[in-house]
Each structure stands twice: as structure tokens, then as C-alpha cells.
């Protein structure tokens, strides 16, 4: 265990991101729902930056949904063609997974935006935050969404990641901030004492939306 909970992780990640406070271009903090939003809220408060969500969904393997073969976001699709080929995933299987996750993505757009437009990223530094990285497929899609929405630069910031994971500069993120990269990495939750699932209600509260 490294972190007590997501708030503790957010405080420690915020300290690691302190160089972006009052920086230029202006930082905007984007949490990946659901678990990344409590972490992102602490970072946004510390940086005195706007907080928003960046909506992406992992495309899990048909027989092991925890392993990502890609991800989709608002107008972005990322697929690991090599993994799809090695695991024998058919076009029909991929389409079914993508259809299901697209429906969930659209549900979250309705739930977390309520008709509001995303925070304007044009010319901004987008600080994309999650509660950790495993394969990085979702984070890569989130960075692609931020770039497509006009961010001048993209920072990927997480509390914990595998020791050998690196972003692809110019494609994933321009900078990578990570508090801990422990050996023996198996899953994000193993590094938290409390890794309770974040609810939609908590995400809405952190975004300043009314309770349902």
C-alpha cells in the first residue's frame, strides 16, 4: 500500500504537479471518471485551476474485461491492433464491446454535463488525471481527446503506474507526472488502502452539479 485513499493520492499528486500552478498556458485539470475525479479535484484546488471531466471508456477484452484492447472518447477511438490480433478478437466481438461502451459514454455525457459544454481547452495546458495507470489505454484516449479539443500541451498525471510505462511524446502526452512506480505492479487497487468505487453522485458533487 502506498496511498490511504484517493484524497491522499490527490494531495501527493498535487505536490508533484506544483510547477503548473499559475503556469502558462493556463492549466485545466481533467479527471477521468469515475475514480480519477476525486484525485483531480484535489489537484485542481491546489493549482487553482478549473476542474472538468474528460469522458473516455476502456474497451476490455471479451474474455477479460480488465485488460484493455483500446478505448473510446468524445470523438476519439484508440485500438491496440496487435493485442486484438494476438487475442483472436473478431470484428464482431470488437463491435459489440464498442457499442456497449459507447452507450455508457453517452450516458456519462448526459449525467456529468447536463447540457453544459466542456471547459474550453483551446490554448490551455490540459492536466489529465486518473487514480492510476495499468495498461494506459484509457489515459491515451483521454490525452487524444484533450489534444483534439485544442490543448496547447497535455500533461498526464497519476499517483501510480507500472515502472516500465512511458507515454509516447506528441501522441499520448507532452509530460508525464507520477508519484510512484513500484515494482510488482499488478493492479491499481493494490496500492490503495481504500479503493472504494467512486459513485456518479460523488462525481456530480465534485463538479458542482445538483444532487439527483
N, C-alpha and C positions, 0 to 999 in steps of 0.2 A: 504494500500500500504506500502511495506517495501523497495522495490528496484526501482530505477528510470528506469533502463533498464538492459540488460544482462551484459553490461560492468561494471556498478555499482555493480551488483551481483558478477561478476568475481573478482573485486577488494576486496570486502569484504570476499569472499570465499578464495582468495589467502592469505589474512592475517590470516585466520583461519587455513590454511594449511602450515604456515611458518615453522613449525617444520620439514617438509620433505625436505626443501631446503638443498642441499649438504648432504643429508642423505645417509644411506647405508642400504639395497641395493639402487642403483641409481633409482630415481623416473622417471617414464614415465607418462605423462599426456594424458589421452584418453577421448576425447569428444564424447558424444552420439549425432549423427546428428538428426535433424539439430540444434535445439536450444541449445544443450549443448556445441557446438563447440565454439561459441563466448565467453562463460564463461570459457571454458577450455583453450582457447588461452591466456587469461589474467593470469590464474593460472600458465600455463606453463612458461610464460615470468617471472613471479615473482619467480618461483622456479628454473629458469634457466635449465629447463628440456625439453626433446623432446616432441613435440605435434603430436598426431595421432588421427584418429577416431577409434571407436570401433563400428562395424556395427551390429545393432540389430533392430528388428521390433516387435512392440506390436501386439498381436493377440486380437483384440477387439471383444466383444460380437456381434453376428449378429444383434441384435436389438438396441444395444447401443455401438457404436464403441469406445466411450471414456472410457469404462470400460474394463480393460484388463483381459482376461481369461488365458493369458500366453504371451510368446514372443519367438522369434527365433533369433539366431545369426549365426555367421560363424562357423558352426559345432555344435551348441548348440540349444536345444529345451526345453523350460520350459512351462508346462501347469498346471494350477490350477484345478486339477481334481474335487475337491469339488465344486468350483464355476460352472464348466461345468455341473456337475450333478444337482446342485440346480436350475440352469437356464434352464435346459432341452435342452442343446445344443447337437444335434445329431453328430454322427461321420462324416456324410456327410457335415454338416454345418461347423464343425471344419476344415475338409479337404479343403473346399472351401476358408475359411479365410486364412488358412496357405498357400495355393497355391498362392493366391493374394499377400500376404506379402512376400513370398519367391521371387516372381518376382521383387518386389520393392527392396528387399535386394540385389538381384543380380544387379539391375540397379545401386544402390548406390555403390556397389563394383567397377563397371566399371567407374562411374563418379568420385569417390573420390580416387581411387587408380591408375587408368590408367596403370595397369600392375606392379606398384610398390608393393613390399612386405610390410606388416605391420612392424612397428618398432619392433625390437626384444625385447620380454618381458622376455626372459629366465634369471631368477635370479633377475629380477628387482622388484621394488615396483610400481605396477600399480595403478595410481590415476584416478579412473573412475569418470568423471564429467558430470552432466546433469544440466539443468536450474531449476530443482526441481523434487520432487517425489510426485506422487499421490498414485497409488497402489503399485508402486515399481517393477512391473513385468518386465519392460524393463531393469531397473537397475540390477535386479537379473540376467537376462540373460547376460548382459554386464559383470558382475563380473565373471560369469561362463566361458565366453569366455576368459577373461584375465587369469584366473587360468589355463584353458586348454592350453593356449599358453605359459605357463611356468613361469608366475609371481611368485616370491617368497612370496609376500604378496599383498593383494588387499585392497585399500582404496577407499571407496565410498564417494564422496564429492559433496554436493549440497547446493545451497543457502537456500532452503526452503523445508520443509516436514511436514506432519501431526504430531501432538505431540505424537501420540502413535505408530509411525512406528519405527521398530527396525530391523536391519539386523540379519540374522542367522549366527553367527560366524562359520567360516570354510566352509560355504556353499555360502553365499552372499558375505561377505567382512570380513576382519580381523579387520578393523577400519571404523568408520562412522564419517564424519565431516559434520556438518550442521550449517549454520549461524542462522537460525530462525525456530522455530517450533511453529507457532501461533495456538491458539485455533480458532475455527470457520473455519477451513480449508475446502474448497470445491474444489478449482481448483488452479493449479499453477499460472495461469494468474492473479488471483485476487490480488496477492501480488506484481505485477509489474505495474508501471505507463504506461510503453511502453512495450508491449509484442508482438510486430510485428513479424510475422512469418519470420524465418531465411530462406534465399534462398540458392539454390545449389551454385549460383555464389559466395555468401559470404563464404560458407564453403570452396570452392575451393581456394579462395583468402587467407584465413587464413592458409590453408595447403600448400601454396606456389605453387599451380598449375596454369598453364596458363589460361587466360580467354578463353571462348569458342566463 
